[in-house]
């Protein structure tokens, strides 16, 4: 497989700046210590509070990062954010550079959750952590000056998959009603690892088939593709997507998750869920996170505009 000729020429330098790595258990501690190579951002007075709140019953407390715009009174809309990292790396702090301008531009509260990572804490640890944080947010909405009717969930990659799973869990447990789900190249389906006819051009860069198998195996505690996987682990496994909140899905045409993301959007539409889907040509996984290429800027504009509409 060689999809390089299909990569947007403006994105090709990013493949040198962020080379593709082959994940292994031995390298996880180093990757976690390195964190995400965050770009600089301009301080616009956004207020950040880190608060430890109760986790799921019998589990450790979880850390929430709460961002508030300066000099804005509420009640405010709120983005509940879940970071990515293939279920095995990443932290809420990795995306602080993204959260600050988002909160300042959209005049919203943003709460980002640090959930337990796999393989040390396999399913259902991460999704239950996310649900516990969401419950705390709804319970403290008045104290936080948040509008309960305008709380939505957002995530990228594995965080996008967790955001989709959280929307399913919130629907099924009937405790909290989400206003929207905003999914950026979400990791939705473990069966992509075992597809008989994998996409011939998607997944060569950044997040590969090997890494996908590693991430899903770490989360599930067994090889991906088996019967009986919970939809709260792999949202594409859900029998029905009816009753989910309005949805935004964005992915790259060369992203390993391309087909599972497109299929999830198709199923949402067939279930009567208001859904917006964007596929960016020549774009690989996480293409929008580093650099200001035309396609990256367009993806960020589309995402920001959709969030603005959803929060309104």
C-alpha positions as CSV (number, residue, x, y, z in Angstrom):
1,X,0.0,0.0,0.0
2,X,1.3,3.5,-0.9
3,X,-1.2,6.3,-0.5
4,X,1.4,9.1,-0.5
5,X,0.5,10.3,-4.0
6,X,-3.1,10.9,-2.7
7,X,-1.9,13.0,0.3
8,X,-2.7,16.7,0.0
9,X,0.7,18.2,-1.0
10,X,0.4,20.8,1.8
11,X,0.1,18.0,4.4
12,X,3.1,16.0,3.3
13,X,5.6,18.0,5.4
14,X,3.6,17.0,8.5
15,X,4.4,13.4,7.9
16,X,8.1,14.2,8.5
17,X,7.3,16.4,11.5
18,X,5.0,13.8,13.1
19,X,6.4,10.4,11.9
20,X,4.2,7.3,12.1
21,X,5.1,5.1,15.1
22,X,4.4,1.4,15.6
23,X,2.8,1.1,19.0
24,X,4.0,-1.5,21.6
25,X,3.6,-2.0,25.3
26,X,7.2,-1.3,25.8
27,X,7.0,2.2,24.3
28,X,3.8,3.3,26.1
29,X,5.5,4.9,29.1
30,X,7.7,7.0,26.9
31,X,4.8,8.1,24.7
32,X,2.7,9.1,27.7
33,X,5.6,11.1,29.2
34,X,6.2,12.9,25.9
35,X,2.6,14.0,25.5
36,X,1.2,15.7,22.4
37,X,3.5,18.2,20.6
38,X,1.2,21.2,21.4
39,X,1.6,24.3,19.3
40,X,1.8,27.7,21.0
41,X,-1.4,29.7,21.6
42,X,-2.2,33.3,22.7
43,X,-3.5,33.7,26.2
44,X,-6.9,35.3,25.9
45,X,-7.7,35.4,29.6
46,X,-9.5,32.0,29.7
47,X,-9.8,30.8,33.3
48,X,-8.8,27.2,34.0
49,X,-9.7,25.3,37.1
50,X,-8.7,21.7,37.7
51,X,-11.0,19.8,40.0
52,X,-11.0,16.2,41.3
53,X,-14.5,14.8,41.4
54,X,-15.9,11.3,42.4
55,X,-15.4,8.6,39.8
56,X,-17.6,5.6,39.3
57,X,-18.6,3.6,42.3
58,X,-15.6,1.8,43.7
59,X,-13.1,3.6,41.3
60,X,-10.7,6.4,41.9
61,X,-11.7,10.1,41.6
62,X,-11.4,11.6,38.2
63,X,-9.7,15.0,37.2
64,X,-11.8,17.5,35.3
65,X,-10.3,20.5,33.5
66,X,-12.8,23.3,33.6
67,X,-12.3,26.3,31.2
68,X,-14.4,29.4,31.5
69,X,-14.4,32.5,29.3
70,X,-13.4,35.8,30.9
71,X,-16.0,38.5,31.7
72,X,-19.0,36.4,30.4
73,X,-22.1,35.7,32.5
74,X,-24.3,32.7,32.1
75,X,-26.0,30.5,32.0
76,X,-23.5,29.3,29.5
77,X,-23.6,26.5,27.0
78,X,-21.0,23.7,27.6
79,X,-18.8,21.4,25.7
80,X,-17.9,18.2,27.6
81,X,-14.6,17.1,25.9
82,X,-12.9,13.7,25.8
83,X,-9.3,13.5,24.6
84,X,-7.9,11.0,22.1
85,X,-4.9,8.8,22.2
86,X,-6.0,5.4,20.9
87,X,-7.3,4.4,24.4
88,X,-3.7,4.0,25.5
89,X,-2.2,7.5,25.6
90,X,-3.2,11.1,25.9
91,X,-4.5,13.5,28.6
92,X,-6.9,16.4,28.9
93,X,-3.9,18.8,29.3
94,X,-2.5,17.8,25.9
95,X,-5.3,19.9,24.2
96,X,-5.1,22.9,26.4
97,X,-3.9,24.9,23.3
98,X,-7.1,23.9,21.5
99,X,-9.5,24.5,24.5
100,X,-8.4,28.1,25.3
101,X,-9.3,29.7,21.9
102,X,-12.4,27.5,21.6
103,X,-13.8,28.8,24.9
104,X,-12.8,32.4,24.2
105,X,-14.4,32.4,20.7
106,X,-17.6,30.5,21.5
107,X,-18.2,32.1,24.9
108,X,-18.9,28.7,26.4
109,X,-17.7,26.5,29.3
110,X,-15.6,23.5,28.4
111,X,-15.0,20.6,30.7
112,X,-12.4,18.0,29.7
113,X,-12.1,14.7,31.5
114,X,-9.0,12.7,32.3
115,X,-10.2,9.1,32.1
116,X,-8.3,5.9,33.0
117,X,-6.2,4.5,30.1
118,X,-5.8,0.9,28.8
119,X,-4.4,-1.7,29.1
120,X,-4.1,-0.9,32.8
121,X,-7.8,-0.1,33.1
122,X,-9.6,-1.8,30.2
123,X,-13.3,-1.4,29.3
124,X,-15.5,-0.2,30.9
125,X,-13.2,2.0,33.0
126,X,-12.8,4.8,30.5
127,X,-16.5,5.2,29.5
128,X,-17.6,4.9,33.2
129,X,-15.1,7.6,34.1
130,X,-16.5,9.8,31.3
131,X,-20.1,9.1,32.5
132,X,-19.2,10.0,36.1
133,X,-17.7,13.3,35.0
134,X,-20.8,14.0,32.9
135,X,-23.0,13.3,35.9
136,X,-21.0,15.7,38.0
137,X,-21.3,18.4,35.3
138,X,-25.1,18.1,35.2
139,X,-25.3,17.9,38.9
140,X,-23.2,21.1,39.3
141,X,-24.7,23.0,36.3
142,X,-26.3,25.7,38.4
143,X,-23.2,26.3,40.5
144,X,-21.1,26.4,37.3
145,X,-23.6,28.7,35.7
146,X,-24.2,26.2,32.9
147,X,-27.4,25.7,30.8
148,X,-28.3,22.0,31.2
149,X,-30.2,22.2,27.9
150,X,-27.0,23.2,26.0
151,X,-24.5,20.6,27.1
152,X,-23.0,18.5,24.3
153,X,-20.1,16.0,24.0
154,X,-17.0,16.3,21.8
155,X,-13.9,14.2,21.1
156,X,-11.2,13.3,18.7
157,X,-10.1,9.8,17.6
158,X,-10.5,7.5,20.6
159,X,-12.1,10.5,22.4
160,X,-14.6,10.7,19.5
161,X,-15.4,7.0,20.0
162,X,-15.8,7.6,23.7
163,X,-18.0,10.6,23.0
164,X,-20.2,8.5,20.7
165,X,-20.3,5.8,23.4
166,X,-21.2,8.4,26.0
167,X,-24.1,9.6,23.9
168,X,-25.4,6.0,23.6
169,X,-25.0,5.5,27.4
170,X,-26.8,8.8,28.2
171,X,-29.6,7.8,25.9
172,X,-30.0,4.3,27.3
173,X,-29.7,5.2,31.0
174,X,-32.1,8.2,30.6
175,X,-30.4,10.3,33.2
176,X,-28.9,13.1,31.1
177,X,-29.9,14.6,27.8
178,X,-27.1,15.7,25.5
179,X,-27.7,18.6,23.1
180,X,-25.2,17.3,20.5
181,X,-22.3,15.0,19.7
182,X,-19.3,16.4,17.9
183,X,-17.1,13.6,16.6
184,X,-13.7,14.2,15.0
185,X,-12.4,11.2,13.1
186,X,-13.9,9.0,15.8
187,X,-12.7,5.5,16.6
188,X,-16.0,3.6,16.5
189,X,-15.6,0.0,15.3
190,X,-13.2,-2.7,16.5
191,X,-14.2,-4.8,13.5
192,X,-12.2,-2.5,11.2
193,X,-9.2,-4.5,12.5
194,X,-10.6,-7.8,11.1
195,X,-12.2,-6.5,7.9
196,X,-11.9,-9.1,5.1
197,X,-11.5,-6.3,2.5
198,X,-9.7,-3.3,4.2
199,X,-9.6,0.0,2.4
200,X,-6.6,-0.1,0.1
201,X,-5.5,3.4,0.7
202,X,-6.7,4.5,4.2
203,X,-4.6,4.1,7.3
204,X,-1.0,4.2,6.0
205,X,0.0,7.2,8.1
206,X,-0.2,8.2,11.8
207,X,-2.8,5.7,13.0
208,X,-2.2,2.4,11.2
209,X,-3.9,-1.0,11.2
210,X,-1.3,-2.3,13.6
211,X,-1.8,0.6,16.0
212,X,-5.6,0.2,15.7
213,X,-5.3,-3.5,16.6
214,X,-3.1,-2.6,19.6
215,X,-5.5,0.1,20.9
216,X,-8.6,-2.1,20.6
217,X,-6.9,-5.1,22.2
218,X,-5.8,-2.9,25.1
219,X,-9.3,-1.5,25.6
220,X,-11.2,-4.8,25.2
221,X,-8.7,-7.1,27.0
222,X,-8.9,-9.5,24.0
223,X,-8.5,-9.5,20.3
224,X,-10.9,-7.1,18.4
225,X,-13.6,-8.5,16.2
226,X,-15.0,-11.0,18.6
227,X,-18.7,-11.5,19.2
228,X,-20.4,-9.7,22.1
229,X,-18.4,-6.5,22.2
230,X,-20.4,-3.8,24.0
231,X,-21.6,-0.7,22.0
232,X,-20.3,1.3,24.9
233,X,-16.8,0.1,23.9
234,X,-17.4,0.2,20.1
235,X,-20.4,2.4,19.3
236,X,-20.7,1.0,15.8
237,X,-21.9,-2.2,17.5
238,X,-25.1,-0.5,18.7
239,X,-28.3,-2.1,17.3
240,X,-30.0,1.3,17.0
241,X,-28.8,4.9,16.7
242,X,-32.3,6.3,17.1
243,X,-32.8,8.9,19.7
244,X,-29.2,10.2,19.6
245,X,-28.6,14.0,19.6
246,X,-27.8,16.0,16.5
247,X,-24.4,14.8,15.2
248,X,-21.3,16.2,13.5
249,X,-18.7,13.8,12.1
250,X,-15.5,14.8,10.3
251,X,-12.8,12.5,9.0
252,X,-10.0,12.4,6.4
253,X,-10.3,10.5,3.1
254,X,-7.0,8.6,4.0
255,X,-7.9,8.1,7.7
256,X,-8.1,4.5,8.8
257,X,-11.5,5.3,10.3
258,X,-12.9,6.7,7.0
259,X,-15.4,3.9,6.3
260,X,-16.5,3.2,9.8
261,X,-17.2,7.0,10.3
262,X,-19.1,7.3,7.0
263,X,-21.1,4.2,7.9
264,X,-21.9,5.6,11.3
265,X,-23.1,8.9,9.7
266,X,-25.2,6.9,7.2
267,X,-26.8,4.9,10.1
268,X,-27.5,8.1,12.1
269,X,-29.2,9.6,9.1
270,X,-31.3,6.5,8.6
271,X,-32.3,6.6,12.2
272,X,-33.6,10.2,11.8
273,X,-30.8,11.9,13.6
274,X,-29.8,15.3,12.2
275,X,-26.3,14.6,11.0
276,X,-23.5,16.6,9.3
277,X,-20.6,14.7,7.7
278,X,-17.4,16.1,6.3
279,X,-14.7,14.1,4.5
280,X,-11.5,16.0,3.7
281,X,-9.6,14.9,0.5
282,X,-5.9,14.0,0.9
283,X,-6.1,14.1,4.7
284,X,-4.8,11.4,7.1
285,X,-5.5,10.9,10.7
286,X,-5.1,14.0,13.0
287,X,-4.3,16.1,10.0
288,X,-5.9,19.2,11.5
289,X,-4.0,19.1,14.8
290,X,-0.6,20.4,13.6
291,X,0.1,23.2,11.0
292,X,-2.1,25.6,9.1
293,X,-2.5,24.1,5.7
294,X,-5.6,25.0,3.7
295,X,-7.4,21.7,4.4
296,X,-6.5,21.8,8.1
297,X,-7.8,25.4,8.4
298,X,-11.0,24.4,6.5
299,X,-11.6,21.5,8.8
300,X,-11.2,23.7,11.9
301,X,-13.5,26.3,10.4
302,X,-16.2,23.7,9.7
303,X,-15.8,22.3,13.2
304,X,-16.0,25.7,14.9
305,X,-19.0,26.7,12.8
306,X,-20.9,23.5,13.7
307,X,-20.1,23.9,17.4
308,X,-21.3,27.5,17.3
309,X,-24.6,26.4,15.8
310,X,-24.9,23.5,18.3
311,X,-24.2,25.6,21.3
312,X,-26.8,28.2,20.2
